[in-house]
């Protein structure tokens, strides 16, 4: 077991949504499997790892950074490894020798102590009247997409305004995040989807939304649009995945969870457990210039058996590694090895 120390005074109902994700399993839902691998101890001295209990942005927003840095410094004086959690679309890099868990960021800018968290989604099949099965290989690659995509100048302009508002908040210390250059994700998404639609060597099934989550206003609309979203992934062997506001794609994990093949546009992304997962075996990773060629080349050269086997392996990857429980089981193994090396 890994012995963890944290300040348990932060483990309250109020902090439930900003708690370090592992602590959510240990202290709120009491996950049986993870409680066999991790134990919270009462003192810093008897611990192996120290966890800052909540999203580090909390301390900036509440003018408590002195508490944050004192807590980290005390742990490091005791020669303990420290884990911190940076939530949200952007994330924050601390100028401290800590292990940071975050959803995204730019691979070329992140240090080797930064661990990418998958988006911890529920199993899509728990929300559907369907069970997992593979799709056979067809003559043409079929690509699915349901989501917010708009190619208008007005939409791109609104994304630019949002970017500058975020930048101003960052400059004036109102928003503790790393710098992200302008990336009009809704506009770029539309342009790449349009290219796929025009390509006669590719079959497409796209539903363009005018707003995030189709701008749903009630539970019935939410249920209906969610069903349409997952039905589209279910019926398409490939799903187009590109970053949103933050430099990561939730759709990537939804596609894997359903046992389908993501086409991931690489925007200098870092993926979870890159030293332990061969992501090229689970997805088509391409850039804005070559994604159609890579898709066509892959589809023409993959055998029907390997095509269906990849879908099975993708489903198993999510089940065995990328949901919250299995991810922290893998992290346990990674850090146990660090402790003994």
C-alpha angles and dihedrals in degrees: 000000000000113000112223131191126196139151100269093194086083093058097097136131089253091059095044094110096047100040120122101271095238091053088054088063095042100043109023109031097018097222106210097210095048092045086062090058103036131041129186113228127200101234138046091230096061094047131098096197132027121211126201096225102222141027107297090229086072090070093050094047092049096041092244100124090124089064090049095051094042090052092050093044092051091052093048092049086058088051094245126148111242128214122200131183122219110188134192137050096303112028130200132252115216121211089234134100094254137129108249123204114198141148099242149338135146115305094215091054100044124090125230091261092065115102121194116224118215115234099266102229130169117253104277091215089064087065097044138072089233142079128218118279131154125252117230121240112267129197093259126039109250115213123194132198136166117177154080110325127149130163100192124123090233092057093049089049091052089051089052092051090050090050093053092047089054091046092052091051089051094049092050092047094247094120119041102211141123116260115268119190118231113285116170094207098176092050096044091047091055093050094051093045089051090055090052091051092053094050109099091201091063131064116214138194108187132167113191117210121204092212140021109287087001090286092279116194104188142024095263092055089046092051093048097048092044090053091049090050095052094039088058093053091044093054097043122068090206128045124193111235127185132155124274126203090321123049097260139072124233087188089066091066093041089054093049092046089057093049097248132128120260123215098209120195107216109227094169089290126170114213128208118278093355091172090056104035123061095216093186087068092056104039146019104252113195143144134244092271103048108026095109094047091048092049094049093045092049094047094047093050103039115095119235090247094049090046092059093039090056089057091052091048091049092053090048092048090059093044095046103034118006108053115086098260097046093042093058090044087059091045088053089057092046094052095041086059090049091052092054099039 
